[in-house]
Amino acid sequence: MISFKNLKTEKLIGLALSLALCAGSAVSFAQSGLGQSEQPVAAPATTEQAPQPSNTSNLGVPSGATMHAPIKAGGVMALDLPDSSAQAISLDITKGRFSDYSVGRVIVSATGMDFKNGTLQSLKTDITDGLFENVPVQKLGINVPGFSFDTMQLLNTHTFVLTQPVNGKVSLTLTEEGINRFLGNPKTIQKIEKSITKQTGGLKLITFANPNFTLMGGGKIKITVNSTVAQGLAVPLQMLGSLGIRNGQLEVTNLTMSSSGNNVQLPVDLAATMQSKINELIDFKRLGKNSLVIYADTMKQTGKSLMLNGHATVTRLKFG
């Protein structure tokens, strides 16, 4: 099963929104002249003697104090957020790298943001070339309808806490090349080997190298891998199976294994263990520790790509 439960996408979305607010504020500040005092205009020359200064001005400011023209404030300041609103907020990030994930590009667009009333009309996120917990995702799109949130929670905890869960539409594209990058990652191979070692009583009887995943069409898949058994013998393996959706999950099923070359005894239920571990590593039912739950509804293969459409239940979005 494909699971993004540790991908923290909701944190990425919230972070992007936060950056968008700051970027929008900076533009407003620049246009309005916030933080820039107006230059005082020189008084015309006169022959009359200026009056002697008193200890205080008419405004009660001590003499000698520096006087500045009023500052024109505009845009959105952090302290003004509870009383602010925006018709549209958007942000476009390219080659973004974060603590445990990266994106080639992410575009976040929010409409009808009202901080005073704690409402948002819509939220759209489009991610391309994402890498989440070593899982390459070519495209990920999330469209969330309007929702209400707690403004003070947003300011104090950097979290959109929704007053009630909302359902959004999700589209996801995985490629054969991306799946091979994931399976060939040393961390993925290590996790698969560790899972098999548990089934053999702690004995590491087999290791893997150079796995190759192929989309055969019609929901069929093929996985080949070079394995080495404890005796040091090389055993090429081939696995055939199916790929489909069950209970909102993209799941590998009916995986069977055959070997060629040396006539050696392989661990019992090796194919079943491989299938179970692969499904665990690519399970995307839960994303962001229960704050964004994704379900796949349909799957379509086009060439060497898998396109999934589904829905998500959103309860909170965190940034910072």
N, C-alpha and C positions, 0 to 999 in steps of 0.2 A: 504493500500500500504506500502511495506517495504521501508523506506527512511533512508539512512545513512548520511543525509545532515549535521549533526552536529558531525560526528564521527572523522573528521580531520585525515583521513587515509593518505592523501597526506602529512601531516606534519610528520606522523610516518615514511613514506617512506623516505622523505628528511632527517629526523633526523638520520635514520639508515645509509643513504649514507654518511652523515657528519661524523658519528662515524667510519664508515668503512674507510674513508679517513684518519682519525686520527690514527686508528689502523694500517693501512697499512704503514703510515708514520713512526710510532713508530718502526715497524719491520725493515724498511729500515734504520732508524737512528741507531738502535742497531747493525745491520749487518755492517754498514759502519763506525761506530765509531763516529757519529756526536756528538759533544759536549764533546768529550774526547780528551784531548791533549796528544800527544805522549810524553813518558818520555825521557828526554835528555840523550844521551849516554855519559858516562864519558870519558874524554880525556885520552889517555895513559900517563903514568908517563914519565917525562922528566927532565933532569938535567939542561936544559937551563933556564935562567931567563926569566920569562914572561915579555913582554913589558909593560911599564907603560900605564895605561888606559888614554884615552883622554876624552874630554867632550862629544863627540858624537861618535857613532859607524859609520861604513861605510854605514849603512843603514839610517843614520840620526836619530837614536834612542838615546836619552840622556843616558849617562852612569848611571848605577844603575837601569835602567828600567828592569823589569822582561821580559825575552824573552821566548816565547813558540813556540813549533814546530807548523807547519801549521795544522789546523783542517781539517780533511777529511769530507766533507759534501756529503751526499747521500740521496736518498729518496725524499719525497715531503714535503716542508715546506709551511706554509701558504702564505708567501710572494712569493713563487715560483709557486703557483697554476696557474697564467695566462699563464705560459710557460710549464706546465707539462702535462703529459698524462699517462694513465695506460691501459694495455691490459685487465685487469680484476680487479674488486673490489668486495669483498663480506663480509658480516657480518652475524653472527648468534647470536641472542639474545634470552635468555631463561628467563622466568618469568619477563618480562619487565613491569614496572609500571610507568605510566606517569600521567600528571595532571588530565585528564578526561577519560582515557582509559587504558586498560592493555592487555597484550598478554602472552599466555603461551610460544609461540615461534614465532619468525619472522626471516626469512632468506631473505636478500636482496642481489641480484647479479646484477652488472652492467658490461658490456663489452664495450671495445673500447671507453674509456673516454678520450677525447681530450679537455683540457681546453683552449689551445691556439686558436683552431679553433671553440670552442664552440659546439662540437658534441658528441653524445653518440650513440653507435650502438644498444644497447638493455638494457632493465631494467626488472628484474623479482623479484616479491615479493610474498612470501608464508607465510601466517599467520595462526597459529593454536591456538585454544582456546582463541579467542579474545573477549573482553568485551568492547563494544562501546556504551556509553550513555545507559547503562543497558541492551543492546541487546547482548546476547551471540551468537557468531559466531564460529562454530566449525572449519571451514576452509574458507579462503579467499585468492584467488590467482589472481594476476594481472600481465600480460605480456604485456609490452609496446615495440613497435619496435623503431628503431633509431629515434632520433630527434635532432634538433639544439637548443641551448640555449644561453643566454646572459651571458658571463663569469663575467662581472663586476656586473651585477645584482645579480649573485650568491654570489659573495664576499661581496657586500655591503648590501644586503637585505636578505641573506640566502634563496634565492628563485631561483629555476630553472624556468625562464620565457621562455617558448617555443616560437620560432619565428612563429610557426603556430600549431594549435591543431593536435594531433595524436590520432588514435584509437587503443586501446589495448583490449586484450581478458581478460574476467573476469570469474572466477568460484567461487561459493559461496555455502557453505553447512550449513544448519540450522537443528537442531535436535528437536524432540518433547520435550525432557527434557529441552533444552535451551529455547524454546518458553515458557514453563511453568515457568521457572525461571524468565523470563521477565514479564509475565502476573502477577505472584505472587509478584513481587517487589512492596513494599508499594507506591513508587512514581508512578508506572504505574496505580495502583488501584485508587490512589488519582486523577490522571488526568482524568480517566474515570468517576469517581463520579462527578468531577467538571464539565465535559462536560454535564452530565445529569442534574445537578443542573441548568445550564443555560437554559435548555429546560423547566424547571418547574418554571421559574420566580424567581430563586434564592432560592427556597425552597429545602432543602436537604431531599428528600423523601425516598431515598434508599441508602444503603451502601452495599459493597461487601466484601467477604472473601473467601479464598481458591479456586481460579479459577483453573480449570483443562482443558488443551487443548489436544485433541486426533486427530491424523491423522488416518482417517478411510480407506484410500485407494481410488483410483479412483477420486482423487481431492475433496473428501468429508472430512469435519471436524466436530468435536463436541466439544462444550465448556460447562462445567457445573460450576456453581458458587453458593455459599451460599449467599443469600441476606437478608437484614433486612430492612423492610419498617419503615416509621416514627412511626407507632403504636407500634414498637418493636417486630413485628411478624417476625419469620423466614420464608423465602420463597425460597426453593431450585429452581434454574432455570436451564434449559437446552436449549442450542442453537445449531441448526444444520445449516450448510451452505456449501459453496463450496470455493475452493482455486484454483486460476489460474492466468495466466498472461494476462494483458491488458495494452496496450500502454507502454510496457517496465516495468510494475509494477507487483509485486506479490500482489494480491488483494483478500480479503475476499468478497464474494458476496452471495446474497440470504439468508442472515442470518435470521432465524425464531426462535421464542422463545416460550417456554411453561413452565408453573409453576406447582408445585404440593404442596400439603399441604393446607395452609390456602387460603380461597377464598377472596383475597384482590385485590384492583384496583391498577394496576401498571401504571407508567407514560406512556403516549401515545408515540408511536414510540420508545420505549425503545430499541428494537432490531436494528432499523435503526441507532440510536444514538451510540449504542455500536459498530456496524459495522464500522461506519464512523470514530470513534475515534481510534479503533484498526488499521485501515488502515493508519491513519495519523501517529500513533506512530511507525509503522513498515515499513514506506515508505523509500526505498533506492535509489530512482531515482537520487537524488543529494547527492554527497559526497564531503565534503570539501569546501562548499560555492562556488559552481560553478567551482571549479578548477579541479574536477574529477567527471564527470557525468556518472552514471552507468545505463545501461538498461539491463533488463532480456529478453532473447530470448526464452529459453526453461526451462522447469521444469520437474523433474523426482523424484518420491518417491521411495526410497529403504528402506524397513523396517520402522523404525521410523525416517528417515532422509529425508530432501528435498535437492536435488542437483539442483542448477540453473547455467546455463551458459549464458553469455551475453557479452556485449562489453562496453567499457568506452571511453569517450572523455577526453583527458588530455590537460590542458592548462598551468598548473603550478604545481610545487611541492615545498612546503615550509618546512624548518627545522629551529630549533633554537628558 
